[in-house]
Amino acid sequence: MSMRSLAREAGVSPMTVSLALRHSARVSKAVRDRIHALARARGHVLNPRVSELMRELRQVRSTGTHGTLALIGLFPEPDPERLHPHLRTLIAGAQRRAAEVGYRLERFWLRAPG
């Protein structure tokens, strides 16, 4: 049974069903309990993969970023672009592209102390 079907049967919006099934305080306890009882009676089971995806989508909307990508430096020096100017272009392009698709690029130098 879909959330839309549960919403129709409960006489509420699909958003209310979604919030209720996530135990949101934005929905009264009475409505949450009623929707949970209806979901149990109809055999509605939350799909954990969909729940995780939706949680991630909500987080991305609020932070604007999916996460962090690592740019790992294997050069002997921490800033190889000083000696190899073409790397400036590559690093800048990687940072721009990461930002375009919602990621932050963080540089790590493997030979850093500690």
Secondary structure, DSSP 4 states (H G I P E B T S, - for coil): --HHHHHHHHTS-HHHHHHHHTT-TTS-HHHHHHHHHHHHHTT----HHHHHHHHHHHHHHHHS--EEEEEEE-SSSS-GGGT-THHHHHHHHHHHHHHHTTEEEEEEETTS--
